């Protein structure tokens, strides 16, 4: 399995997804004026005209976890096209609620300790 996830997403003129390409191909398309930048993250280019759809079998692999979830797009020959990690907010929310609870209890105990 290759560790290279250096691919550029490509859309045709009707915003239909095509097979991802290498950065060198994307650069040559951009320099020739045949494509323009569609999004910066994930970096995506859009071709100026429509082309016949070339369907490449991509798979989305998901690795669920308690604190974070991993996502990867891979080709049929196990090459990673795109990978990302989603960090869950569960612990962050729990900590914020705990801080609020401590402050609330502090205010209540301060009222009870007045002479």
MOPAC internal coordinates of N, CA, C and O (Angstrom, degrees):
PM7 1SCF
backbone

  N    0.0000 0     0.00 0     0.00 0    0    0    0
  C    1.4474 1     0.00 0     0.00 0    1    0    0
  C    1.5225 1   108.81 1     0.00 0    2    1    0
  O    1.2310 1   120.56 1   -48.05 1    3    2    1
  N    1.3181 1   116.53 1   131.95 1    3    2    1
  C    1.4515 1   121.96 1  -177.91 1    5    3    2
  C    1.5201 1   110.44 1   -83.27 1    6    5    3
  O    1.2310 1   120.24 1   -36.23 1    7    6    5
  N    1.3302 1   117.15 1   143.77 1    7    6    5
  C    1.4556 1   121.77 1   178.99 1    9    7    6
  C    1.5155 1   112.49 1   -91.59 1   10    9    7
  O    1.2310 1   119.87 1   177.01 1   11   10    9
  N    1.3213 1   117.86 1    -2.99 1   11   10    9
  C    1.4492 1   121.32 1  -177.78 1   13   11   10
  C    1.5184 1   110.61 1   -77.25 1   14   13   11
  O    1.2310 1   120.83 1   -59.98 1   15   14   13
  N    1.3239 1   116.02 1   120.02 1   15   14   13
  C    1.4544 1   120.03 1   176.08 1   17   15   14
  C    1.5198 1   108.96 1  -118.20 1   18   17   15
  O    1.2310 1   120.84 1  -144.17 1   19   18   17
  N    1.3301 1   116.00 1    35.83 1   19   18   17
  C    1.4425 1   122.13 1  -175.01 1   21   19   18
  C    1.5247 1   110.17 1   -97.09 1   22   21   19
  O    1.2310 1   120.62 1  -103.65 1   23   22   21
  N    1.3215 1   116.42 1    76.35 1   23   22   21
  C    1.4541 1   122.33 1   178.35 1   25   23   22
  C    1.5217 1   108.98 1  -127.06 1   26   25   23
  O    1.2310 1   121.05 1   -23.21 1   27   26   25
  N    1.3236 1   115.60 1   156.79 1   27   26   25
  C    1.4488 1   122.43 1   179.41 1   29   27   26
  C    1.5260 1   107.62 1  -113.78 1   30   29   27
  O    1.2310 1   120.33 1   -47.85 1   31   30   29
  N    1.3237 1   116.98 1   132.15 1   31   30   29
  C    1.4578 1   120.81 1   176.92 1   33   31   30
  C    1.5256 1   109.12 1   -75.76 1   34   33   31
  O    1.2310 1   120.71 1   -35.18 1   35   34   33
  N    1.3379 1   116.24 1   144.82 1   35   34   33
  C    1.4610 1   121.92 1  -176.16 1   37   35   34
  C    1.5236 1   109.01 1  -129.13 1   38   37   35
  O    1.2310 1   121.13 1   -44.78 1   39   38   37
  N    1.3362 1   115.44 1   135.22 1   39   38   37
  C    1.4585 1   122.37 1   174.07 1   41   39   38
  C    1.5209 1   108.21 1  -118.84 1   42   41   39
  O    1.2310 1   120.11 1   -32.85 1   43   42   41
  N    1.3461 1   117.40 1   147.15 1   43   42   41
  C    1.4588 1   118.51 1   174.77 1   45   43   42
  C    1.5297 1   108.97 1   -85.73 1   46   45   43
  O    1.2310 1   120.07 1     4.81 1   47   46   45
  N    1.3070 1   117.48 1  -175.19 1   47   46   45
  C    1.4635 1   121.91 1  -175.70 1   49   47   46
  C    1.5069 1   113.89 1   -62.07 1   50   49   47
  O    1.2310 1   119.69 1   156.58 1   51   50   49
  N    1.3313 1   118.20 1   -23.42 1   51   50   49
  C    1.4713 1   121.98 1   179.24 1   53   51   50
  C    1.5310 1   111.80 1   -97.57 1   54   53   51
  O    1.2310 1   120.32 1  -164.48 1   55   54   53
  N    1.3185 1   116.99 1    15.52 1   55   54   53
  C    1.4689 1   125.01 1   179.27 1   57   55   54
  C    1.5259 1   112.76 1    64.30 1   58   57   55
  O    1.2310 1   120.20 1  -150.28 1   59   58   57
  N    1.3232 1   117.23 1    29.72 1   59   58   57
  C    1.4605 1   122.37 1   174.70 1   61   59   58
  C    1.5294 1   108.13 1   -92.96 1   62   61   59
  O    1.2310 1   119.65 1   -44.77 1   63   62   61
  N    1.3329 1   118.26 1   135.23 1   63   62   61
  C    1.4702 1   119.90 1  -177.17 1   65   63   62
  C    1.5193 1   112.50 1   -69.52 1   66   65   63
  O    1.2310 1   121.46 1   -40.72 1   67   66   65
  N    1.3182 1   114.82 1   139.28 1   67   66   65
  C    1.4636 1   122.78 1   174.01 1   69   67   66
  C    1.5213 1   107.98 1  -113.80 1   70   69   67
  O    1.2310 1   120.63 1    -0.81 1   71   70   69
  N    1.3091 1   116.40 1   179.19 1   71   70   69
  C    1.4664 1   120.82 1   178.39 1   73   71   70
  C    1.5217 1   109.51 1   -65.80 1   74   73   71
  O    1.2310 1   119.49 1   -43.78 1   75   74   73
  N    1.3295 1   118.59 1   136.22 1   75   74   73
  C    1.4695 1   121.09 1   177.02 1   77   75   74
  C    1.5244 1   110.90 1   -61.06 1   78   77   75
  O    1.2310 1   120.92 1   -28.18 1   79   78   77
  N    1.3300 1   115.85 1   151.82 1   79   78   77
  C    1.4638 1   120.20 1  -178.60 1   81   79   78
  C    1.5234 1   109.66 1  -124.54 1   82   81   79
  O    1.2310 1   121.42 1   -12.70 1   83   82   81
  N    1.3132 1   114.88 1   167.30 1   83   82   81
  C    1.4664 1   121.60 1   177.26 1   85   83   82
  C    1.5314 1   109.43 1   -74.22 1   86   85   83
  O    1.2310 1   119.88 1   -24.08 1   87   86   85
  N    1.3366 1   117.83 1   155.92 1   87   86   85
  C    1.4632 1   121.05 1  -179.93 1   89   87   86
  C    1.5297 1   113.95 1   -58.29 1   90   89   87
  O    1.2310 1   119.89 1   146.02 1   91   90   89
  N    1.3239 1   117.82 1   -33.98 1   91   90   89
  C    1.4735 1   120.22 1   180.00 1   93   91   90
  C    1.5257 1   110.57 1   -63.79 1   94   93   91
  O    1.2310 1   120.14 1   138.49 1   95   94   93
  N    1.3241 1   117.35 1   -41.51 1   95   94   93
  C    1.4623 1   121.13 1   178.25 1   97   95   94
  C    1.5260 1   110.13 1   -65.44 1   98   97   95
  O    1.2310 1   120.57 1   138.49 1   99   98   97
  N    1.3298 1   116.52 1   -41.51 1   99   98   97
  C    1.4645 1   120.66 1   179.38 1  101   99   98
  C    1.5303 1   110.35 1   -63.11 1  102  101   99
  O    1.2310 1   120.28 1   137.51 1  103  102  101
  N    1.3342 1   117.07 1   -42.49 1  103  102  101
  C    1.4641 1   120.72 1   178.54 1  105  103  102
  C    1.5167 1   111.07 1   -60.32 1  106  105  103
  O    1.2310 1   120.55 1   136.00 1  107  106  105
  N    1.3487 1   116.56 1   -44.00 1  107  106  105
  C    1.4669 1   119.45 1  -178.43 1  109  107  106
  C    1.5250 1   110.88 1   -66.66 1  110  109  107
  O    1.2310 1   119.83 1   143.32 1  111  110  109
  N    1.3393 1   117.93 1   -36.68 1  111  110  109
  C    1.4685 1   120.81 1   177.07 1  113  111  110
  C    1.5276 1   110.61 1   -66.45 1  114  113  111
  O    1.2310 1   120.37 1   139.04 1  115  114  113
  N    1.3329 1   116.90 1   -40.96 1  115  114  113
  C    1.4606 1   120.39 1   179.13 1  117  115  114
  C    1.5310 1   111.48 1   -67.03 1  118  117  115
  O    1.2310 1   120.07 1   137.48 1  119  118  117
  N    1.3294 1   117.48 1   -42.52 1  119  118  117
  C    1.4679 1   121.24 1   179.99 1  121  119  118
  C    1.5181 1   111.69 1   -65.99 1  122  121  119
  O    1.2310 1   120.44 1   143.51 1  123  122  121
  N    1.3386 1   116.76 1   -36.49 1  123  122  121
  C    1.4618 1   120.70 1  -178.97 1  125  123  122
  C    1.5294 1   111.86 1   -77.83 1  126  125  123
  O    1.2310 1   120.05 1   172.60 1  127  126  125
  N    1.3206 1   117.51 1    -7.40 1  127  126  125
  C    1.4560 1   121.06 1   179.97 1  129  127  126
  C    1.5229 1   113.12 1    79.11 1  130  129  127
  O    1.2310 1   120.12 1  -165.74 1  131  130  129
  N    1.3185 1   117.38 1    14.26 1  131  130  129
  C    1.4620 1   121.51 1  -179.79 1  133  131  130
  C    1.5233 1   112.08 1   -86.39 1  134  133  131
  O    1.2310 1   120.25 1   170.43 1  135  134  133
  N    1.3392 1   117.13 1    -9.57 1  135  134  133
  C    1.4637 1   121.58 1  -179.06 1  137  135  134
  C    1.5169 1   108.87 1  -149.48 1  138  137  135
  O    1.2310 1   121.23 1   -15.85 1  139  138  137
  N    1.3322 1   115.25 1   164.15 1  139  138  137
  C    1.4631 1   120.50 1   174.24 1  141  139  138
  C    1.5230 1   108.62 1  -139.71 1  142  141  139
  O    1.2310 1   120.73 1   -15.68 1  143  142  141
  N    1.3225 1   116.21 1   164.32 1  143  142  141
  C    1.4643 1   121.37 1  -178.14 1  145  143  142
  C    1.5215 1   108.63 1   -72.51 1  146  145  143
  O    1.2310 1   120.71 1   -50.96 1  147  146  145
  N    1.3309 1   116.24 1   129.04 1  147  146  145
  C    1.4611 1   121.84 1   178.82 1  149  147  146
  C    1.5269 1   110.42 1   -98.34 1  150  149  147
  O    1.2310 1   120.22 1   132.05 1  151  150  149
  N    1.3472 1   117.19 1   -47.95 1  151  150  149
  C    1.4622 1   122.95 1   177.98 1  153  151  150
  C    1.5175 1   108.69 1  -140.97 1  154  153  151
  O    1.2310 1   121.10 1   -29.63 1  155  154  153
  N    1.3288 1   115.50 1   150.37 1  155  154  153
  C    1.4678 1   119.40 1   178.75 1  157  155  154
  C    1.5158 1   112.29 1   -87.84 1  158  157  155
  O    1.2310 1   119.56 1   145.55 1  159  158  157
  N    1.3524 1   118.44 1   -34.45 1  159  158  157
  C    1.4603 1   119.91 1   177.24 1  161  159  158
  C    1.5069 1   109.87 1  -138.48 1  162  161  159
  O    1.2310 1   119.03 1   -57.63 1  163  162  161
  N    1.3077 1   119.46 1   122.37 1  163  162  161
  C    1.4571 1   125.39 1   -12.82 1  165  163  162
  C    1.5239 1   109.29 1   -66.25 1  166  165  163
  O    1.2310 1   120.69 1   -38.00 1  167  166  165
  N    1.3208 1   116.28 1   142.00 1  167  166  165
  C    1.4601 1   120.50 1  -173.99 1  169  167  166
  C    1.5186 1   109.63 1   -58.35 1  170  169  167
  O    1.2310 1   121.30 1   -57.84 1  171  170  169
  N    1.3314 1   115.11 1   122.16 1  171  170  169
  C    1.4591 1   122.10 1  -175.62 1  173  171  170
  C    1.5141 1   108.71 1  -135.64 1  174  173  171
  O    1.2310 1   120.84 1   -43.53 1  175  174  173
  N    1.3351 1   116.00 1   136.47 1  175  174  173
  C    1.4567 1   120.14 1   175.04 1  177  175  174
  C    1.5228 1   108.65 1  -112.89 1  178  177  175
  O    1.2310 1   121.30 1   -25.37 1  179  178  177
  N    1.3387 1   115.13 1   154.63 1  179  178  177
  C    1.4569 1   120.65 1   177.32 1  181  179  178
  C    1.5222 1   107.74 1  -122.69 1  182  181  179
  O    1.2310 1   120.78 1   -49.67 1  183  182  181
  N    1.3296 1   116.12 1   130.33 1  183  182  181
  C    1.4570 1   121.21 1   179.04 1  185  183  182
  C    1.5180 1   109.41 1   -74.60 1  186  185  183
  O    1.2310 1   120.80 1   -27.68 1  187  186  185
  N    1.3329 1   116.07 1   152.32 1  187  186  185
  C    1.4574 1   120.31 1  -177.65 1  189  187  186
  C    1.5262 1   112.42 1   -75.36 1  190  189  187
  O    1.2310 1   119.86 1   158.53 1  191  190  189
  N    1.3293 1   117.88 1   -21.47 1  191  190  189
  C    1.4642 1   118.89 1   179.75 1  193  191  190
  C    1.5226 1   110.26 1  -132.19 1  194  193  191
  O    1.2310 1   120.88 1   -17.42 1  195  194  193
  N    1.3103 1   115.93 1   162.58 1  195  194  193
  C    1.4605 1   121.57 1   179.81 1  197  195  194
  C    1.5193 1   110.30 1   -77.84 1  198  197  195
  O    1.2310 1   120.93 1   -33.63 1  199  198  197
  N    1.3123 1   115.84 1   146.37 1  199  198  197
  C    1.4643 1   121.26 1   177.55 1  201  199  198
  C    1.5244 1   108.05 1  -130.77 1  202  201  199
  O    1.2310 1   121.03 1   -15.24 1  203  202  201
  N    1.3180 1   115.64 1   164.76 1  203  202  201
  C    1.4658 1   120.03 1   177.03 1  205  203  202
  C    1.5226 1   108.18 1   -65.84 1  206  205  203
  O    1.2310 1   120.86 1   -46.02 1  207  206  205
  N    1.3144 1   115.95 1   133.98 1  207  206  205
  C    1.4593 1   120.90 1  -176.93 1  209  207  206
  C    1.5186 1   111.13 1   -66.40 1  210  209  207
  O    1.2310 1   121.21 1   -53.11 1  211  210  209
  N    1.3203 1   115.28 1   126.89 1  211  210  209
  C    1.4601 1   122.22 1   176.99 1  213  211  210
  C    1.5225 1   106.11 1  -111.15 1  214  213  211
  O    1.2310 1   120.30 1   -76.95 1  215  214  213
  N    1.3189 1   117.03 1   103.05 1  215  214  213
  C    1.4541 1   121.13 1  -174.03 1  217  215  214
  C    1.5243 1   110.48 1   -84.18 1  218  217  215
  O    1.2310 1   120.98 1   -63.57 1  219  218  217
  N    1.3170 1   115.73 1   116.43 1  219  218  217
  C    1.4553 1   121.52 1   176.36 1  221  219  218
  C    1.5213 1   106.91 1  -107.44 1  222  221  219
  O    1.2310 1   120.61 1   -51.82 1  223  222  221
  N    1.3223 1   116.44 1   128.18 1  223  222  221
  C    1.4621 1   120.29 1  -176.80 1  225  223  222
  C    1.5167 1   112.47 1   -71.42 1  226  225  223
  O    1.2310 1   120.27 1   -81.47 1  227  226  225
  N    1.3169 1   117.08 1    98.53 1  227  226  225
  C    1.4591 1   121.98 1   176.33 1  229  227  226
  C    1.5181 1   108.57 1  -100.81 1  230  229  227
  O    1.2310 1   120.60 1   -32.25 1  231  230  229
  N    1.3222 1   116.45 1   147.75 1  231  230  229
  C    1.4558 1   122.25 1   177.28 1  233  231  230
  C    1.5207 1   109.35 1  -119.76 1  234  233  231
  O    1.2310 1   121.08 1   -37.14 1  235  234  233
  N    1.3280 1   115.54 1   142.86 1  235  234  233
  C    1.4542 1   121.43 1   173.82 1  237  235  234
  C    1.5188 1   107.52 1  -101.18 1  238  237  235
  O    1.2310 1   120.59 1   -61.76 1  239  238  237
  N    1.3222 1   116.47 1   118.24 1  239  238  237
  C    1.4617 1   121.96 1   177.61 1  241  239  238
  C    1.5281 1   107.84 1  -104.32 1  242  241  239
  O    1.2310 1   120.93 1   -45.61 1  243  242  241
  N    1.3312 1   115.83 1   134.39 1  243  242  241
  C    1.4639 1   121.86 1  -178.83 1  245  243  242
  C    1.5236 1   108.90 1  -121.99 1  246  245  243
  O    1.2310 1   121.10 1   -49.58 1  247  246  245
  N    1.3273 1   115.50 1   130.42 1  247  246  245
  C    1.4595 1   121.78 1   177.45 1  249  247  246
  C    1.5284 1   107.89 1  -115.73 1  250  249  247
  O    1.2310 1   119.96 1   -88.38 1  251  250  249
  N    1.3477 1   117.68 1    91.62 1  251  250  249
  C    1.4603 1   119.19 1  -177.20 1  253  251  250
  C    1.5241 1   111.58 1   -73.86 1  254  253  251
  O    1.2310 1   121.06 1   -34.49 1  255  254  253
  N    1.3095 1   115.57 1   145.51 1  255  254  253
  C    1.4537 1   121.12 1   177.71 1  257  255  254
  C    1.5091 1   109.62 1  -144.43 1  258  257  255
  O    1.2310 1   120.46 1    -7.27 1  259  258  257
  N    1.3267 1   116.72 1   172.73 1  259  258  257
  C    1.4630 1   119.43 1  -178.04 1  261  259  258
  C    1.5234 1   111.69 1   -78.71 1  262  261  259
  O    1.2310 1   119.55 1   148.43 1  263  262  261
  N    1.3234 1   118.47 1   -31.57 1  263  262  261
  C    1.4570 1   121.51 1  -177.71 1  265  263  262
  C    1.5158 1   113.23 1  -107.23 1  266  265  263
  O    1.2310 1   120.21 1   153.53 1  267  266  265
  N    1.3280 1   117.20 1   -26.47 1  267  266  265
  C    1.4615 1   121.03 1   177.95 1  269  267  266
  C    1.5241 1   110.26 1  -152.89 1  270  269  267
  O    1.2310 1   121.06 1   -23.61 1  271  270  269
  N    1.3384 1   115.58 1   156.39 1  271  270  269
  C    1.4586 1   122.14 1  -179.43 1  273  271  270
  C    1.5250 1   108.30 1  -123.46 1  274  273  271
  O    1.2310 1   120.44 1   -46.49 1  275  274  273
  N    1.3137 1   116.76 1   133.51 1  275  274  273
  C    1.4560 1   121.66 1   179.07 1  277  275  274
  C    1.5167 1   111.48 1  -102.33 1  278  277  275
  O    1.2310 1   120.76 1   -38.67 1  279  278  277
  N    1.3336 1   116.15 1   141.33 1  279  278  277
  C    1.4607 1   123.12 1   177.71 1  281  279  278
  C    1.5207 1   107.92 1  -126.32 1  282  281  279
  O    1.2310 1   120.46 1   -39.21 1  283  282  281
  N    1.3374 1   116.73 1   140.79 1  283  282  281
  C    1.4642 1   120.92 1   177.29 1  285  283  282
  C    1.5190 1   109.60 1  -145.49 1  286  285  283
  O    1.2310 1   120.55 1   -42.93 1  287  286  285
  N    1.3219 1   116.55 1   137.07 1  287  286  285
  C    1.4565 1   122.76 1   171.54 1  289  287  286
  C    1.5204 1   106.94 1  -100.16 1  290  289  287
  O    1.2310 1   120.14 1   -55.48 1  291  290  289
  N    1.3264 1   117.34 1   124.52 1  291  290  289
  C    1.4633 1   120.13 1  -179.15 1  293  291  290
  C    1.5223 1   109.83 1  -128.33 1  294  293  291
  O    1.2310 1   121.37 1   -26.80 1  295  294  293
  N    1.3320 1   114.99 1   153.20 1  295  294  293
  C    1.4583 1   121.42 1   177.81 1  297  295  294
  C    1.5241 1   109.47 1   -85.38 1  298  297  295
  O    1.2310 1   120.98 1    -1.81 1  299  298  297
  N    1.3234 1   115.73 1   178.19 1  299  298  297
  C    1.4605 1   120.39 1  -179.63 1  301  299  298
  C    1.5269 1   112.10 1   -65.29 1  302  301  299
  O    1.2310 1   120.11 1   150.67 1  303  302  301
  N    1.3359 1   117.39 1   -29.33 1  303  302  301
  C    1.4666 1   119.68 1   178.60 1  305  303  302
  C    1.5305 1   111.67 1   -97.66 1  306  305  303
  O    1.2310 1   120.74 1  -146.69 1  307  306  305
  N    1.3480 1   116.19 1    33.31 1  307  306  305
  C    1.4751 1   124.36 1   170.89 1  309  307  306
  C    1.5310 1   114.33 1    62.57 1  310  309  307
  O    1.2310 1   119.18 1  -150.36 1  311  310  309
  N    1.3288 1   119.16 1    29.64 1  311  310  309
  C    1.4559 1   121.91 1   175.82 1  313  311  310
  C    1.5201 1   108.88 1   -93.63 1  314  313  311
  O    1.2310 1   119.97 1   -49.64 1  315  314  313
  N    1.3239 1   117.67 1   130.36 1  315  314  313
  C    1.4634 1   121.78 1  -179.49 1  317  315  314
  C    1.5248 1   108.87 1   -78.72 1  318  317  315
  O    1.2310 1   120.86 1   -56.13 1  319  318  317
  N    1.3372 1   115.95 1   123.87 1  319  318  317
  C    1.4572 1   121.94 1   178.81 1  321  319  318
  C    1.5313 1   110.10 1   -94.27 1  322  321  319
  O    1.2310 1   120.73 1   136.48 1  323  322  321
  N    1.3209 1   116.21 1   -43.52 1  323  322  321
  C    1.4649 1   121.36 1  -175.92 1  325  323  322
  C    1.5186 1   108.26 1  -150.63 1  326  325  323
  O    1.2310 1   120.46 1   -41.09 1  327  326  325
  N    1.3239 1   116.72 1   138.91 1  327  326  325
  C    1.4679 1   121.19 1   178.70 1  329  327  326
  C    1.5239 1   108.67 1  -139.84 1  330  329  327
  O    1.2310 1   121.00 1   -35.49 1  331  330  329
  N    1.3267 1   115.69 1   144.51 1  331  330  329
  C    1.4619 1   120.41 1   177.28 1  333  331  330
  C    1.5207 1   109.78 1  -153.19 1  334  333  331
  O    1.2310 1   121.15 1   -17.36 1  335  334  333
  N    1.3358 1   115.40 1   162.64 1  335  334  333
  C    1.4623 1   122.05 1   178.75 1  337  335  334
  C    1.5177 1   107.79 1  -125.53 1  338  337  335
  O    1.2310 1   121.05 1   -48.61 1  339  338  337
  N    1.3201 1   115.61 1   131.39 1  339  338  337
  C    1.4607 1   122.48 1   176.24 1  341  339  338
  C    1.5212 1   107.54 1  -104.85 1  342  341  339
  O    1.2310 1   120.63 1   -60.21 1  343  342  341
  N    1.3327 1   116.40 1   119.79 1  343  342  341
  C    1.4588 1   120.96 1  -178.91 1  345  343  342
  C    1.5249 1   107.81 1   -93.46 1  346  345  343
  O    1.2310 1   120.93 1   -55.81 1  347  346  345
  N    1.3241 1   115.82 1   124.19 1  347  346  345
  C    1.4564 1   121.12 1  -178.14 1  349  347  346
  C    1.5222 1   110.68 1   -73.55 1  350  349  347
  O    1.2310 1   120.67 1   -30.42 1  351  350  349
  N    1.3370 1   116.33 1   149.58 1  351  350  349
  C    1.4589 1   121.56 1  -178.58 1  353  351  350
  C    1.5177 1   112.65 1   -95.26 1  354  353  351
  O    1.2310 1   119.29 1  -175.78 1  355  354  353
  N    1.3138 1   118.96 1     4.22 1  355  354  353
  C    1.4568 1   122.22 1  -174.76 1  357  355  354
  C    1.5097 1   113.61 1   -53.81 1  358  357  355
  O    1.2310 1   119.67 1   130.07 1  359  358  357
  N    1.3180 1   118.23 1   -49.93 1  359  358  357
  C    1.4636 1   122.10 1  -178.58 1  361  359  358
  C    1.5192 1   110.68 1   -68.59 1  362  361  359
  O    1.2310 1   120.23 1   143.04 1  363  362  361
  N    1.3246 1   117.16 1   -36.96 1  363  362  361
  C    1.4616 1   121.38 1   179.00 1  365  363  362
  C    1.5311 1   110.61 1   -63.15 1  366  365  363
  O    1.2310 1   120.01 1   138.03 1  367  366  365
  N    1.3132 1   117.58 1   -41.97 1  367  366  365
  C    1.4640 1   121.87 1   178.39 1  369  367  366
  C    1.5193 1   110.41 1   -66.83 1  370  369  367
  O    1.2310 1   120.46 1   137.23 1  371  370  369
  N    1.3351 1   116.73 1   -42.77 1  371  370  369
  C    1.4658 1   120.76 1   179.13 1  373  371  370
  C    1.5225 1   110.78 1   -60.72 1  374  373  371
  O    1.2310 1   119.74 1   137.27 1  375  374  373
  N    1.3342 1   118.10 1   -42.73 1  375  374  373
  C    1.4680 1   121.85 1   179.37 1  377  375  374
  C    1.5250 1   111.25 1   -64.53 1  378  377  375
  O    1.2310 1   120.12 1   139.78 1  379  378  377
  N    1.3434 1   117.38 1   -40.22 1  379  378  377
  C    1.4681 1   120.56 1   179.19 1  381  379  378
  C    1.5261 1   110.66 1   -64.30 1  382  381  379
  O    1.2310 1   120.17 1   138.44 1  383  382  381
  N    1.3257 1   117.28 1   -41.56 1  383  382  381
  C    1.4713 1   120.63 1   178.27 1  385  383  382
  C    1.5271 1   110.94 1   -65.55 1  386  385  383
  O    1.2310 1   120.60 1   141.55 1  387  386  385
  N    1.3137 1   116.45 1   -38.45 1  387  386  385
  C    1.4720 1   120.94 1   179.04 1  389  387  386
  C    1.5320 1   110.51 1   -64.10 1  390  389  387
  O    1.2310 1   120.28 1   137.38 1  391  390  389
  N    1.3548 1   117.07 1   -42.62 1  391  390  389
  C    1.4638 1   120.75 1   177.68 1  393  391  390
  C    1.5234 1   111.22 1   -61.79 1  394  393  391
  O    1.2310 1   120.17 1   136.85 1  395  394  393
  N    1.3319 1   117.28 1   -43.15 1  395  394  393
  C    1.4654 1   120.95 1   177.63 1  397  395  394
  C    1.5218 1   111.07 1   -61.16 1  398  397  395
  O    1.2310 1   120.68 1   138.41 1  399  398  397
  N    1.3140 1   116.30 1   -41.59 1  399  398  397
  C    1.4618 1   121.43 1  -179.25 1  401  399  398
  C    1.5297 1   110.69 1   -62.76 1  402  401  399
  O    1.2310 1   120.61 1   136.62 1  403  402  401
  N    1.3424 1   116.43 1   -43.38 1  403  402  401
  C    1.4614 1   120.84 1  -179.84 1  405  403  402
  C    1.5298 1   110.63 1   -64.07 1  406  405  403
  O    1.2310 1   119.90 1   136.77 1  407  406  405
  N    1.3351 1   117.80 1   -43.23 1  407  406  405
  C    1.4642 1   121.26 1   178.92 1  409  407  406
  C    1.5333 1   110.77 1   -63.42 1  410  409  407
  O    1.2310 1   120.51 1   136.54 1  411  410  409
  N    1.3220 1   116.64 1   -43.46 1  411  410  409
  C    1.4648 1   121.57 1   179.67 1  413  411  410
  C    1.5229 1   110.75 1   -61.24 1  414  413  411
  O    1.2310 1   120.53 1   134.79 1  415  414  413
  N    1.3278 1   116.60 1   -45.21 1  415  414  413
  C    1.4678 1   120.52 1   178.70 1  417  415  414
  C    1.5258 1   111.23 1   -64.29 1  418  417  415
  O    1.2310 1   120.65 1   143.94 1  419  418  417
  N    1.3211 1   116.37 1   -36.06 1  419  418  417
  C    1.4631 1   120.22 1   177.96 1  421  419  418
  C    1.5160 1   112.06 1   -64.20 1  422  421  419
  O    1.2310 1   120.81 1   137.78 1  423  422  421
  N    1.3482 1   116.06 1   -42.22 1  423  422  421
  C    1.4697 1   119.65 1   177.42 1  425  423  422
  C    1.5275 1   110.96 1   -63.60 1  426  425  423
  O    1.2310 1   121.02 1   137.14 1  427  426  425
  N    1.3128 1   115.66 1   -42.86 1  427  426  425
  C    1.4777 1   119.11 1  -179.00 1  429  427  426
  C    1.5202 1   112.07 1   -66.52 1  430  429  427
  O    1.2310 1   120.23 1   140.06 1  431  430  429
  N    1.3266 1   117.16 1   -39.94 1  431  430  429
  C    1.4610 1   118.70 1  -179.48 1  433  431  430
  C    1.5284 1   110.84 1   -72.44 1  434  433  431
  O    1.2310 1   119.58 1   152.06 1  435  434  433
  N    1.3242 1   118.41 1   -27.94 1  435  434  433
  C    1.4656 1   121.37 1   177.85 1  437  435  434
  C    1.5231 1   109.43 1   -68.00 1  438  437  435
  O    1.2310 1   119.54 1   142.21 1  439  438  437
  N    1.3413 1   118.48 1   -37.79 1  439  438  437
  C    1.4664 1   121.87 1   178.73 1  441  439  438
  C    1.5383 1   110.49 1   -65.96 1  442  441  439
  O    1.2310 1   119.85 1   142.99 1  443  442  441
  N    1.3148 1   117.89 1   -37.01 1  443  442  441
  C    1.4635 1   121.64 1  -177.33 1  445  443  442
  C    1.5150 1   112.45 1   -76.88 1  446  445  443
  O    1.2310 1   119.25 1   159.52 1  447  446  445
  N    1.3175 1   119.03 1   -20.48 1  447  446  445
  C    1.4670 1   120.38 1  -175.36 1  449  447  446
  C    1.5262 1   112.62 1   -93.96 1  450  449  447
  O    1.2310 1   119.25 1  -177.45 1  451  450  449
  N    1.3231 1   119.04 1     2.55 1  451  450  449
  C    1.4563 1   121.52 1   178.57 1  453  451  450
  C    1.5367 1   109.60 1   -70.34 1  454  453  451
  O    1.2310 1   119.47 1   -38.06 1  455  454  453
  N    1.3577 1   118.62 1   141.94 1  455  454  453
  C    1.4830 1   120.94 1  -179.24 1  457  455  454
  C    1.4906 1   113.89 1   -73.74 1  458  457  455
  O    1.2310 1   120.10 1   180.00 1  459  458  457

